[in-house]
């Protein structure tokens, strides 16, 4: 393909410069919305400006060497705003990395970059005032004009500047620094700020879903009248943009699927909204600082849901670098149970004979105890618990213990109980609006088994028709337990003692995530972390010693290798292809079946140590300071299997959406390998999911096509016929 070229030094430097100049890439800062602007100007701006001007008893810390001449170009109020904006944004805006060990350094780097860009804009005003104004108003994204904002600030210099900004902000009593070293609103001011946000933030729609169908994707970028600028792929590399432009020049199947999902009309379940408001934080059951975070999260979600009210709304999407669809709004169906339970289709359909069966199955699925059981077993559970279901539906507020304890998805379970009880009460005249879901059976392993036609692995992940579903997590758990019984190692004895009081479902939960992520080439450290988190949930927050977690991770990996030889061989093959490409100085690249271009592109990071002095305390950070032209061969090899599999589950999702839309099944919501529709369309929709998975692999040998980049031959194929998957009822259940 035309994009496969060695990365020259000049080309790399141009791309890296573009990436370095990107600021927010379309994400609007907290202080740029009305609520944030009011908080900035009414509370924090004037005191900090007076402090920076030296008009207070406490004097400001001097800027680091070489920074004084730069910041002194700004007047005190502008300087105060430049310091406050990134820290308020961290407190109430983007917090995705807040729990990472390097969070403090990342926050300071982001703050330093904001200062850098504001200084650059100040210079730009002298040479091109209209353009600078357009950028400040958000009408021209700054990353498009990187040549005007070009700066030679390195990551380490941004870190030094941001650390000084944090010291200035935290000197005043409005700001505090939490135990992670991150800026936080001081407790005395938190209540006032929250009250202001409650009144103002929900009125601004910038972070909310759309109240009218969003425009279709027809090219790389999309502008909205009342929303954030967005790009089709969440990436700033010129290669990605060029590949997307090439795809959009023809019939871009991937974009058609994205556009179809963005046209699905949705509404808020008002009954569930009241229930979430009352119980969501209690169901999360965290304490201390985590509970406070939960309260803010739920409060923010409720603001958006109440802003929507009884109106119809829509979600728009773009893609990650593998083609996976991601909603542009933070309030979306892919969120936690308390958010997902609020979603209903705006266009319902009258229940027909047999449709109630699918509401019953969905209700059992949400409760969770019949997971991996047959359809009839799930319906039998509903029959046995009918009184409980009807009692919950009649009064969810006073039946908390009936739906919140030992239930997989508590709020989704309540929503299902209410819908099902209504269907029972009026079987011939009830119009259903509830999304009912079909989830892939360890979907990453399903794709790997299909790639190599491994029948034995396919049977374990339900690609072959059976009377009842197979459970790969249960298979691996049983295999590991057998290994522990025969192993004389002291850690085997330790695990036997720890697992003895657990029931089978709890043991399965301990091993589920490592098995699930194995198909994405999870490394030992990642698997150890997953085991620790699952263990802590089972044993009151305690975690196993690292050596015990590492020992169990080895047992899980060995069990998966023995039970799933075909998928393991595919991952080794993709890794070998990546290493061949890396040895030639290039990246493994491919187009997935729906035309989405993927580049397994990883460069080595430039690492530097920065020593800081903040409030008289010496702080040392080891940070990434940009990227080097040299390939990161280890990262590329480790990531390639996951990227390849993700690109194919994205292609499958898109094909399902497009095929369903062609058959007038338009009420659809999806989360990667999870699909939901109305109960009235469940039979046909489930068949479409299976058919599209079969056709994805029946028409082309994807491993052979991928191997053309290096000349390596794929591993041996098994005798699984991809077309058989069409008849596998429990493939998506």
C-alpha positions as semicolon CSV with decimal commas, in nm:
position;residue;x (nm);y (nm);z (nm)
1;X;0,000;0,000;0,000
2;X;0,118;0,349;-0,083
3;X;0,163;0,461;0,278
4;X;0,424;0,196;0,365
5;X;0,749;0,392;0,365
6;X;1,049;0,418;0,591
7;X;1,019;0,718;0,819
8;X;1,281;0,971;0,717
9;X;1,423;1,205;0,975
10;X;1,277;1,517;0,812
11;X;0,935;1,361;0,774
12;X;0,944;1,246;1,136
13;X;1,041;1,590;1,262
14;X;0,757;1,755;1,067
15;X;0,506;1,506;1,208
16;X;0,640;1,538;1,561
17;X;0,629;1,918;1,540
18;X;0,267;1,902;1,432
19;X;0,182;1,668;1,719
20;X;0,371;1,884;1,968
21;X;0,175;2,194;1,869
22;X;-0,164;2,025;1,906
23;X;-0,357;2,181;2,194
24;X;-0,665;1,989;2,309
25;X;-0,734;1,879;1,948
26;X;-1,088;2,011;1,959
27;X;-1,168;1,956;2,328
28;X;-1,303;2,276;2,476
29;X;-1,150;2,379;2,808
30;X;-1,361;2,403;3,122
31;X;-1,310;2,781;3,153
32;X;-1,429;2,828;2,793
33;X;-1,784;2,723;2,883
34;X;-2,012;2,975;3,061
35;X;-2,010;2,797;3,398
36;X;-1,633;2,760;3,400
37;X;-1,584;3,120;3,289
38;X;-1,802;3,243;3,573
39;X;-1,614;3,035;3,829
40;X;-1,285;3,171;3,693
41;X;-1,385;3,538;3,695
42;X;-1,605;3,549;4,008
43;X;-1,387;3,348;4,244
44;X;-1,025;3,295;4,150
45;X;-0,903;3,551;3,897
46;X;-0,880;3,877;4,096
47;X;-0,706;3,736;4,409
48;X;-0,444;3,556;4,202
49;X;-0,388;3,865;3,982
50;X;-0,330;4,077;4,295
51;X;-0,091;3,813;4,428
52;X;0,107;3,797;4,103
53;X;0,127;4,177;4,092
54;X;0,296;4,170;4,434
55;X;0,008;4,356;4,605
56;X;-0,045;4,102;4,882
57;X;0,144;4,029;5,202
58;X;0,267;3,698;5,062
59;X;0,488;3,751;4,757
60;X;0,477;3,525;4,449
61;X;0,760;3,280;4,381
62;X;0,990;3,407;4,105
63;X;0,960;3,231;3,770
64;X;1,236;2,981;3,685
65;X;1,536;3,100;3,492
66;X;1,454;3,217;3,136
67;X;1,080;3,206;3,211
68;X;1,060;3,552;3,369
69;X;1,106;3,742;3,042
70;X;0,835;3,527;2,884
71;X;0,564;3,555;3,151
72;X;0,634;3,923;3,211
73;X;0,496;3,988;2,861
74;X;0,154;3,919;3,015
75;X;-0,035;4,159;3,244
76;X;-0,126;4,025;3,594
77;X;-0,486;3,935;3,505
78;X;-0,384;3,754;3,187
79;X;-0,106;3,582;3,375
80;X;-0,353;3,472;3,645
81;X;-0,595;3,338;3,385
82;X;-0,320;3,146;3,208
83;X;-0,223;2,984;3,539
84;X;-0,579;2,905;3,648
85;X;-0,730;2,771;3,326
86;X;-0,537;2,440;3,303
87;X;-0,575;2,366;3,674
88;X;-0,949;2,431;3,679
89;X;-0,973;2,218;3,367
90;X;-0,796;1,936;3,548
91;X;-1,034;1,968;3,845
92;X;-1,359;1,976;3,646
93;X;-1,261;1,869;3,296
94;X;-1,038;1,589;3,168
95;X;-0,916;1,353;3,446
96;X;-0,848;1,035;3,254
97;X;-0,495;0,991;3,393
98;X;-0,557;1,124;3,746
99;X;-0,467;0,794;3,914
100;X;-0,144;0,733;3,721
101;X;0,189;0,762;3,908
102;X;0,301;1,034;3,665
103;X;-0,021;1,235;3,699
104;X;0,144;1,534;3,868
105;X;0,410;1,560;3,599
106;X;0,148;1,528;3,322
107;X;-0,063;1,801;3,480
108;X;0,234;2,037;3,503
109;X;0,338;1,960;3,144
110;X;-0,016;2,035;3,020
111;X;-0,020;2,361;3,216
112;X;0,319;2,457;3,073
113;X;0,196;2,386;2,721
114;X;-0,105;2,609;2,780
115;X;0,127;2,890;2,893
116;X;0,345;2,827;2,587
117;X;0,048;2,852;2,349
118;X;-0,087;3,168;2,511
119;X;0,251;3,337;2,479
120;X;0,265;3,226;2,115
121;X;-0,083;3,368;2,056
122;X;0,029;3,695;2,214
123;X;0,311;3,712;1,958
124;X;0,072;3,617;1,678
125;X;-0,154;3,910;1,767
126;X;0,130;4,143;1,671
127;X;0,164;3,993;1,322
128;X;-0,185;3,858;1,241
129;X;-0,445;3,990;1,486
130;X;-0,754;3,855;1,296
131;X;-0,611;3,501;1,292
132;X;-0,522;3,519;1,663
133;X;-0,876;3,632;1,740
134;X;-1,023;3,342;1,540
135;X;-0,809;3,096;1,736
136;X;-0,898;3,249;2,074
137;X;-1,269;3,230;1,988
138;X;-1,230;2,864;1,895
139;X;-1,328;2,921;1,529
140;X;-0,988;2,814;1,406
141;X;-0,830;2,518;1,586
142;X;-0,471;2,608;1,684
143;X;-0,326;2,276;1,569
144;X;-0,415;2,373;1,210
145;X;-0,190;2,676;1,240
146;X;0,109;2,519;1,409
147;X;0,348;2,720;1,195
148;X;0,214;3,036;1,360
149;X;0,234;2,887;1,709
150;X;0,565;2,710;1,658
151;X;0,769;2,701;1,974
152;X;1,092;2,531;2,074
153;X;0,966;2,449;2,427
154;X;1,049;2,091;2,516
155;X;0,838;1,867;2,741
156;X;1,082;1,922;3,028
157;X;1,064;2,299;2,988
158;X;0,684;2,277;2,992
159;X;0,713;2,073;3,312
160;X;0,928;2,338;3,480
161;X;0,685;2,614;3,375
162;X;0,382;2,416;3,489
163;X;0,540;2,341;3,826
164;X;0,589;2,713;3,883
165;X;0,226;2,776;3,781
166;X;0,108;2,511;4,030
167;X;0,314;2,671;4,307
168;X;0,159;3,011;4,234
169;X;-0,196;2,874;4,236
170;X;-0,156;2,663;4,550
171;X;-0,009;2,953;4,749
172;X;-0,358;3,103;4,779
173;X;-0,622;2,951;5,007
174;X;-0,858;2,881;4,715
175;X;-0,649;2,593;4,588
176;X;-0,509;2,291;4,764
177;X;-0,286;2,005;4,650
178;X;-0,423;1,654;4,702
179;X;-0,226;1,348;4,809
180;X;-0,135;1,279;4,445
181;X;0,022;1,622;4,411
182;X;-0,259;1,744;4,185
183;X;-0,443;2,076;4,219
184;X;-0,781;2,065;4,393
185;X;-1,033;2,320;4,514
186;X;-0,982;2,392;4,883
187;X;-1,257;2,238;5,101
188;X;-1,380;2,581;5,221
189;X;-1,456;2,679;4,862
190;X;-1,570;2,345;4,721
191;X;-1,936;2,381;4,820
192;X;-1,967;2,727;4,665
193;X;-1,806;2,615;4,340
194;X;-2,031;2,305;4,320
195;X;-2,341;2,519;4,375
196;X;-2,242;2,751;4,093
197;X;-2,182;2,457;3,863
198;X;-2,515;2,301;3,953
199;X;-2,689;2,619;3,840
200;X;-2,482;2,691;3,531
201;X;-2,295;2,398;3,382
202;X;-2,596;2,196;3,267
203;X;-2,718;2,489;3,057
204;X;-2,417;2,471;2,829
205;X;-2,452;2,186;2,576
206;X;-2,087;2,156;2,478
207;X;-2,027;1,826;2,662
208;X;-2,378;1,690;2,605
209;X;-2,532;1,466;2,339
210;X;-2,706;1,626;2,041
211;X;-3,071;1,730;2,039
212;X;-3,090;1,694;1,662
213;X;-2,928;1,438;1,430
214;X;-2,561;1,531;1,381
215;X;-2,434;1,580;1,029
216;X;-2,271;1,284;0,854
217;X;-1,898;1,231;0,835
218;X;-1,792;1,318;0,479
219;X;-1,425;1,392;0,541
220;X;-1,146;1,412;0,794
221;X;-1,297;1,683;1,019
222;X;-1,640;1,803;1,121
223;X;-1,751;2,141;1,257
224;X;-2,064;2,190;1,467
225;X;-2,269;2,501;1,538
226;X;-2,291;2,428;1,911
227;X;-2,039;2,151;1,977
228;X;-1,669;2,079;1,968
229;X;-1,470;2,049;1,650
230;X;-1,385;1,681;1,590
231;X;-1,176;1,466;1,358
232;X;-1,285;1,128;1,220
233;X;-0,986;0,958;1,383
234;X;-0,847;1,053;1,724
235;X;-0,499;1,106;1,591
236;X;-0,290;1,400;1,470
237;X;-0,048;1,217;1,240
238;X;-0,041;1,329;0,876
239;X;-0,032;0,964;0,763
240;X;-0,363;0,894;0,937
241;X;-0,525;1,202;0,788
242;X;-0,402;1,116;0,437
243;X;-0,532;0,759;0,465
244;X;-0,873;0,881;0,582
245;X;-0,891;1,134;0,299
246;X;-0,819;0,854;0,052
247;X;-1,095;0,639;0,204
248;X;-1,348;0,923;0,196
249;X;-1,281;0,975;-0,175
250;X;-1,478;0,654;-0,243
251;X;-1,754;0,457;-0,074
252;X;-1,613;0,445;0,279
253;X;-1,795;0,157;0,443
254;X;-1,658;0,234;0,788
255;X;-1,791;0,590;0,781
256;X;-2,135;0,467;0,668
257;X;-2,161;0,259;0,984
258;X;-2,052;0,547;1,206
259;X;-2,308;0,776;1,043
260;X;-2,588;0,520;1,083
261;X;-2,529;0,491;1,457
262;X;-2,524;0,870;1,499
263;X;-2,878;0,889;1,356
264;X;-3,036;0,661;1,619
265;X;-3,289;0,863;1,828
266;X;-3,267;0,802;2,203
267;X;-3,444;0,924;2,515
268;X;-3,395;0,929;2,894
269;X;-3,583;0,686;3,118
270;X;-3,725;0,929;3,375
271;X;-3,806;0,656;3,629
272;X;-3,448;0,532;3,621
273;X;-3,320;0,890;3,641
274;X;-3,482;0,937;3,982
275;X;-3,352;0,598;4,098
276;X;-2,996;0,674;3,985
277;X;-3,007;1,009;4,163
278;X;-3,109;0,839;4,487
279;X;-2,892;0,526;4,486
280;X;-2,601;0,544;4,236
281;X;-2,331;0,652;4,482
282;X;-2,450;0,399;4,741
283;X;-2,439;0,116;4,487
284;X;-2,080;0,207;4,396
285;X;-2,006;0,153;4,766
286;X;-1,675;0,341;4,788
287;X;-1,541;0,538;5,082
288;X;-1,347;0,856;5,139
289;X;-1,200;1,034;4,839
290;X;-1,333;0,774;4,592
291;X;-1,687;0,834;4,718
292;X;-1,641;1,208;4,666
293;X;-1,527;1,138;4,309
294;X;-1,833;0,915;4,260
295;X;-2,060;1,195;4,382
296;X;-1,909;1,440;4,133
297;X;-1,936;1,187;3,850
298;X;-2,300;1,107;3,922
299;X;-2,383;1,474;3,971
300;X;-2,233;1,558;3,632
301;X;-2,423;1,272;3,465
302;X;-2,749;1,384;3,625
303;X;-2,697;1,741;3,505
304;X;-2,672;1,621;3,145
305;X;-2,968;1,382;3,178
306;X;-3,185;1,656;3,329
307;X;-3,074;1,898;3,061
308;X;-3,198;1,648;2,801
309;X;-3,522;1,594;2,994
310;X;-3,800;1,450;2,780
311;X;-3,631;1,550;2,454
312;X;-3,503;1,310;2,191
313;X;-3,122;1,305;2,172
314;X;-2,846;1,154;1,957
315;X;-2,488;1,039;2,006
316;X;-2,215;1,119;1,756
317;X;-1,903;0,905;1,719
318;X;-1,552;0,907;1,582
319;X;-1,282;0,637;1,580
320;X;-0,961;0,550;1,754
321;X;-0,654;0,454;1,552
322;X;-0,777;0,093;1,515
323;X;-1,119;0,196;1,384
324;X;-1,306;0,130;1,709
325;X;-1,603;0,364;1,755
326;X;-1,604;0,605;2,049
327;X;-1,887;0,845;2,142
328;X;-1,789;1,212;2,133
329;X;-2,010;1,290;2,433
330;X;-1,898;1,181;2,779
331;X;-2,261;1,093;2,852
332;X;-2,301;0,781;2,640
333;X;-2,420;0,419;2,629
334;X;-2,067;0,282;2,680
335;X;-2,052;0,425;3,032
336;X;-2,111;0,258;3,367
337;X;-2,432;0,079;3,465
338;X;-2,588;0,387;3,626
339;X;-2,559;0,578;3,296
340;X;-2,643;0,296;3,056
341;X;-2,965;0,221;3,245
342;X;-3,095;0,570;3,156
343;X;-3,096;0,495;2,782
344;X;-3,409;0,397;2,589
345;X;-3,487;0,406;2,219
346;X;-3,709;0,702;2,132
347;X;-3,891;0,492;1,873
348;X;-4,050;0,189;2,038
349;X;-4,231;-0,105;1,882
350;X;-4,538;-0,308;1,980
351;X;-4,455;-0,642;2,141
352;X;-4,561;-0,941;1,935
353;X;-4,602;-1,305;2,025
354;X;-4,266;-1,442;2,140
355;X;-4,100;-1,102;2,188
356;X;-4,150;-1,121;2,564
357;X;-3,903;-1,413;2,568
358;X;-3,619;-1,176;2,481
359;X;-3,716;-0,930;2,754
360;X;-3,703;-1,222;2,998
361;X;-3,361;-1,333;2,875
362;X;-3,231;-0,976;2,896
363;X;-3,361;-0,945;3,252
364;X;-3,178;-1,264;3,354
365;X;-2,861;-1,143;3,179
366;X;-2,862;-0,820;3,380
367;X;-2,905;-1,011;3,707
368;X;-2,608;-1,229;3,612
369;X;-2,642;-1,559;3,799
370;X;-2,739;-1,748;3,481
371;X;-2,446;-1,621;3,279
372;X;-2,325;-1,886;3,030
373;X;-2,647;-2,085;3,081
374;X;-2,894;-2,185;2,806
375;X;-3,181;-1,962;2,696
376;X;-3,428;-2,194;2,868
377;X;-3,234;-2,183;3,196
378;X;-3,239;-1,803;3,189
379;X;-3,613;-1,800;3,123
380;X;-3,664;-2,051;3,402
381;X;-3,477;-1,819;3,639
382;X;-3,720;-1,542;3,542
383;X;-4,018;-1,771;3,600
384;X;-3,884;-1,869;3,943
385;X;-3,823;-1,503;4,035
386;X;-4,136;-1,349;3,883
387;X;-4,265;-1,226;4,218
388;X;-3,931;-1,057;4,291
389;X;-3,925;-0,894;3,945
390;X;-4,280;-0,760;3,976
391;X;-4,213;-0,634;4,328
392;X;-3,903;-0,444;4,210
393;X;-4,091;-0,300;3,912
394;X;-4,377;-0,181;4,131
395;X;-4,155;-0,006;4,386
396;X;-3,781;0,006;4,306
397;X;-3,715;0,269;4,575
398;X;-3,822;0,046;4,862
399;X;-3,680;-0,281;4,729
400;X;-3,313;-0,183;4,730
401;X;-3,190;-0,512;4,876
402;X;-3,378;-0,710;4,610
403;X;-3,196;-0,550;4,318
404;X;-2,870;-0,398;4,446
405;X;-2,702;-0,694;4,618
406;X;-2,520;-0,970;4,427
407;X;-2,648;-0,841;4,092
408;X;-2,411;-0,787;3,799
409;X;-2,579;-0,472;3,662
410;X;-2,813;-0,337;3,931
411;X;-2,964;-0,039;3,750
412;X;-2,996;-0,220;3,417
413;X;-3,166;-0,503;3,610
414;X;-3,425;-0,261;3,753
415;X;-3,491;-0,113;3,407
416;X;-3,537;-0,465;3,271
417;X;-3,773;-0,558;3,557
418;X;-3,989;-0,252;3,489
419;X;-4,003;-0,320;3,112
420;X;-4,072;-0,691;3,160
421;X;-4,345;-0,639;3,421
422;X;-4,515;-0,391;3,187
423;X;-4,497;-0,646;2,906
424;X;-4,647;-0,917;3,128
425;X;-4,930;-0,685;3,236
426;X;-5,022;-0,590;2,879
427;X;-4,888;-0,864;2,648
428;X;-5,077;-0,752;2,337
429;X;-5,059;-0,375;2,371
430;X;-4,724;-0,281;2,525
431;X;-4,474;-0,079;2,322
432;X;-4,115;-0,158;2,424
433;X;-3,834;0,097;2,414
434;X;-3,564;-0,087;2,611
435;X;-3,230;-0,181;2,445
436;X;-3,163;-0,552;2,501
437;X;-2,805;-0,666;2,460
438;X;-2,604;-0,942;2,294
439;X;-2,240;-0,967;2,405
440;X;-1,961;-1,155;2,229
441;X;-1,825;-1,461;2,407
442;X;-1,467;-1,344;2,478
443;X;-1,475;-1,162;2,145
444;X;-1,098;-1,119;2,102
445;X;-1,052;-1,496;2,114
446;X;-1,344;-1,537;1,875
447;X;-1,164;-1,328;1,614
448;X;-0,835;-1,511;1,667
449;X;-1,005;-1,851;1,635
450;X;-1,176;-1,739;1,313
451;X;-0,849;-1,612;1,168
452;X;-0,684;-1,954;1,199
453;X;-0,999;-2,171;1,168
454;X;-0,928;-2,334;1,507
455;X;-1,236;-2,551;1,573
456;X;-1,142;-2,652;1,928
457;X;-1,089;-2,289;2,029
458;X;-1,402;-2,193;1,836
459;X;-1,607;-2,439;2,037
460;X;-1,476;-2,292;2,363
461;X;-1,586;-1,940;2,261
462;X;-1,922;-2,047;2,110
463;X;-1,843;-2,019;1,739
464;X;-1,994;-2,367;1,691
465;X;-2,361;-2,449;1,750
466;X;-2,428;-2,625;2,082
467;X;-2,728;-2,692;2,307
468;X;-2,588;-2,466;2,579
469;X;-2,311;-2,204;2,583
470;X;-1,949;-2,290;2,661
471;X;-1,753;-2,081;2,910
472;X;-1,388;-2,021;2,825
473;X;-1,335;-1,842;3,158
474;X;-1,470;-2,144;3,343
475;X;-1,253;-2,377;3,131
476;X;-0,936;-2,184;3,214
477;X;-1,034;-2,157;3,581
478;X;-1,082;-2,535;3,604
479;X;-0,751;-2,596;3,426
480;X;-0,564;-2,361;3,662
481;X;-0,726;-2,515;3,972
482;X;-0,616;-2,860;3,856
483;X;-0,261;-2,729;3,809
484;X;-0,264;-2,581;4,158
485;X;-0,375;-2,910;4,309
486;X;-0,081;-3,101;4,159
487;X;0,188;-2,835;4,199
488;X;0,404;-2,866;4,514
489;X;0,529;-2,507;4,495
490;X;0,469;-2,309;4,816
491;X;0,274;-2,047;4,618
492;X;0,043;-2,318;4,483
493;X;-0,039;-2,410;4,844
494;X;-0,089;-2,040;4,925
495;X;-0,338;-2,002;4,639
496;X;-0,520;-2,323;4,731
497;X;-0,578;-2,188;5,081
498;X;-0,690;-1,846;4,956
499;X;-0,928;-1,987;4,694
500;X;-1,084;-2,251;4,921
501;X;-1,355;-2,023;5,071
502;X;-1,453;-1,879;4,730
503;X;-1,747;-2,013;4,533
504;X;-1,705;-2,109;4,164
505;X;-1,841;-1,775;4,044
506;X;-1,588;-1,582;4,255
507;X;-1,298;-1,797;4,136
508;X;-1,406;-1,732;3,777
509;X;-1,413;-1,356;3,843
510;X;-1,055;-1,367;3,968
511;X;-0,931;-1,512;3,639
512;X;-1,176;-1,356;3,393
513;X;-0,999;-1,030;3,303
514;X;-0,653;-1,183;3,243
515;X;-0,812;-1,445;3,013
516;X;-1,020;-1,182;2,834
517;X;-0,720;-0,958;2,766
518;X;-0,491;-1,243;2,665
519;X;-0,624;-1,209;2,311
520;X;-0,500;-0,849;2,320
521;X;-0,151;-0,970;2,413
522;X;-0,163;-0,851;2,773
523;X;0,186;-0,860;2,924
524;X;0,280;-1,009;3,260
525;X;0,273;-0,676;3,446
526;X;-0,075;-0,603;3,313
527;X;-0,199;-0,947;3,408
528;X;-0,051;-0,913;3,759
529;X;-0,230;-0,580;3,803
530;X;-0,560;-0,732;3,687
531;X;-0,524;-1,022;3,931
532;X;-0,448;-0,776;4,212
533;X;-0,758;-0,566;4,137
534;X;-0,989;-0,868;4,116
535;X;-0,837;-1,013;4,433
536;X;-0,891;-0,684;4,620
537;X;-1,260;-0,686;4,525
538;X;-1,294;-1,037;4,666
539;X;-1,086;-0,987;4,984
540;X;-1,190;-0,649;5,126
541;X;-0,936;-0,435;4,946
542;X;-0,632;-0,651;5,025
543;X;-0,401;-0,742;4,737
544;X;-0,181;-1,052;4,700
545;X;0,195;-1,024;4,714
546;X;0,353;-0,952;4,376
547;X;0,521;-1,291;4,364
548;X;0,189;-1,469;4,425
549;X;0,015;-1,267;4,153
550;X;0,303;-1,334;3,913
551;X;0,287;-1,707;3,988
552;X;-0,088;-1,719;3,915
553;X;-0,041;-1,513;3,598
554;X;0,205;-1,775;3,475
555;X;-0,048;-2,050;3,543
556;X;-0,319;-1,861;3,353
557;X;-0,092;-1,799;3,055
558;X;0,011;-2,165;3,045
559;X;-0,353;-2,279;3,063
560;X;-0,451;-2,050;2,775
561;X;-0,160;-2,173;2,563
562;X;-0,269;-2,534;2,617
563;X;-0,642;-2,477;2,568
564;X;-0,616;-2,223;2,283
565;X;-0,317;-2,320;2,065
566;X;-0,457;-2,166;1,746
567;X;-0,519;-1,813;1,886
568;X;-0,179;-1,826;2,058
569;X;-0,013;-1,913;1,725
570;X;-0,190;-1,623;1,550
571;X;-0,063;-1,376;1,810
572;X;0,293;-1,508;1,772
573;X;0,260;-1,477;1,392
574;X;0,146;-1,114;1,407
575;X;0,426;-1,038;1,652
576;X;0,680;-1,199;1,416
577;X;0,547;-0,994;1,123
578;X;0,586;-0,678;1,329
579;X;0,946;-0,762;1,413
580;X;1,024;-0,825;1,046
581;X;0,883;-0,484;0,956
582;X;1,070;-0,317;1,243
583;X;1,399;-0,471;1,133
584;X;1,344;-0,300;0,795
585;X;1,274;0,034;0,964
586;X;0,900;0,037;0,890
587;X;0,569;-0,025;1,063
588;X;0,319;-0,307;1,014
589;X;0,017;-0,153;0,836
590;X;-0,313;-0,275;0,695
591;X;-0,664;-0,175;0,591
592;X;-0,938;-0,357;0,773
593;X;-1,230;-0,507;0,573
594;X;-1,436;-0,186;0,600
595;X;-1,159;0,029;0,453
596;X;-1,012;0,174;0,773
597;X;-0,634;0,222;0,757
598;X;-0,434;0,107;1,062
599;X;-0,066;0,170;1,128
600;X;0,103;-0,008;1,416
601;X;0,323;0,298;1,466
602;X;0,538;0,337;1,778
603;X;0,850;0,550;1,825
604;X;1,090;0,561;2,114
605;X;1,031;0,835;2,367
606;X;1,300;1,081;2,464
607;X;1,331;1,049;2,847
608;X;1,477;1,324;3,066
609;X;1,501;1,389;3,443
610;X;1,375;1,727;3,567
611;X;1,459;1,859;3,916
612;X;1,215;2,114;4,063
613;X;1,184;2,320;4,380
614;X;0,822;2,383;4,490
615;X;0,737;2,551;4,822
616;X;1,095;2,478;4,930
617;X;1,060;2,104;4,864
618;X;1,278;1,940;4,600
619;X;1,079;1,730;4,349
620;X;1,220;1,505;4,080
621;X;1,030;1,387;3,771
622;X;1,132;1,146;3,498
623;X;0,930;1,247;3,192
624;X;0,896;1,180;2,823
625;X;1,026;1,475;2,625
626;X;0,891;1,413;2,275
627;X;0,968;1,123;2,044
628;X;1,275;1,003;1,860
629;X;1,280;0,883;1,497
630;X;1,394;0,542;1,620
631;X;1,125;0,275;1,626
632;X;1,010;0,131;1,956
633;X;1,034;-0,230;1,840
634;X;0,927;-0,385;2,170
635;X;0,616;-0,169;2,203
636;X;0,525;-0,230;1,839
637;X;0,563;-0,608;1,875
638;X;0,362;-0,621;2,197
639;X;0,082;-0,401;2,063
640;X;0,035;-0,543;1,714
641;X;-0,186;-0,845;1,800
642;X;-0,425;-0,628;2,003
643;X;-0,438;-0,359;1,734
644;X;-0,508;-0,616;1,463
645;X;-0,787;-0,784;1,661
646;X;-0,941;-0,450;1,760
647;X;-0,945;-0,338;1,397
648;X;-1,142;-0,650;1,306
649;X;-1,397;-0,621;1,586
650;X;-1,446;-0,261;1,468
651;X;-1,503;-0,386;1,112
652;X;-1,753;-0,644;1,242
653;X;-1,947;-0,378;1,434
654;X;-1,966;-0,154;1,128
655;X;-2,084;-0,438;0,905
656;X;-2,352;-0,537;1,155
657;X;-2,483;-0,180;1,173
658;X;-2,485;-0,140;0,794
659;X;-2,653;-0,477;0,733
660;X;-2,918;-0,414;1,002
661;X;-2,990;-0,067;0,864
662;X;-3,047;-0,215;0,518
663;X;-3,316;-0,437;0,674
664;X;-3,484;-0,141;0,848
665;X;-3,347;-0,233;1,190
666;X;-3,236;0,114;1,290
667;X;-3,279;0,109;1,671
668;X;-2,925;0,000;1,758
669;X;-2,663;0,093;2,016
670;X;-2,322;-0,075;2,030
671;X;-2,015;-0,090;2,251
672;X;-1,738;-0,271;2,058
673;X;-1,849;-0,637;2,082
674;X;-2,178;-0,562;2,259
675;X;-2,489;-0,497;2,048
676;X;-2,837;-0,390;2,160
677;X;-3,170;-0,360;1,980
678;X;-3,543;-0,380;2,056
679;X;-3,687;-0,712;2,175
680;X;-3,916;-0,710;1,869
681;X;-3,613;-0,732;1,638
682;X;-3,390;-0,952;1,852
683;X;-3,418;-1,276;1,651
684;X;-3,325;-1,120;1,319
685;X;-3,064;-0,887;1,469
686;X;-2,881;-1,171;1,644
687;X;-2,874;-1,361;1,314
688;X;-2,725;-1,055;1,141
689;X;-2,449;-1,033;1,405
690;X;-2,351;-1,397;1,343
691;X;-2,382;-1,374;0,964
692;X;-2,159;-1,069;0,942
693;X;-1,896;-1,235;1,160
694;X;-1,902;-1,541;0,933
695;X;-1,876;-1,336;0,613
696;X;-1,593;-1,128;0,755
697;X;-1,372;-1,440;0,748
698;X;-1,530;-1,656;0,477
699;X;-1,443;-1,418;0,193
700;X;-1,073;-1,356;0,257
701;X;-0,764;-1,505;0,423
702;X;-0,662;-1,204;0,631
703;X;-0,348;-1,359;0,780
704;X;-0,213;-1,441;0,435
705;X;-0,284;-1,085;0,318
706;X;-0,111;-0,941;0,624
707;X;0,192;-1,166;0,572
708;X;0,257;-1,022;0,225
709;X;0,439;-0,735;0,397
710;X;0,719;-0,966;0,511
711;X;0,688;-1,296;0,326
712;X;0,619;-1,502;0,640
713;X;0,365;-1,784;0,606
714;X;0,067;-1,799;0,844
715;X;0,044;-2,076;1,106
716;X;-0,142;-2,397;1,008
717;X;-0,519;-2,362;0,972
718;X;-0,779;-2,581;1,140
719;X;-1,104;-2,713;0,998
720;X;-1,349;-2,457;1,137
721;X;-1,578;-2,339;0,854
722;X;-1,651;-1,967;0,912
723;X;-2,000;-2,015;0,767
724;X;-2,087;-2,247;1,057
725;X;-2,089;-1,944;1,287
726;X;-2,421;-1,837;1,136
727;X;-2,587;-2,122;1,326
728;X;-2,405;-2,070;1,658
729;X;-2,685;-1,932;1,878
730;X;-2,465;-1,852;2,175
731;X;-2,192;-1,674;1,980
732;X;-2,344;-1,343;2,095
733;X;-2,563;-1,400;2,395
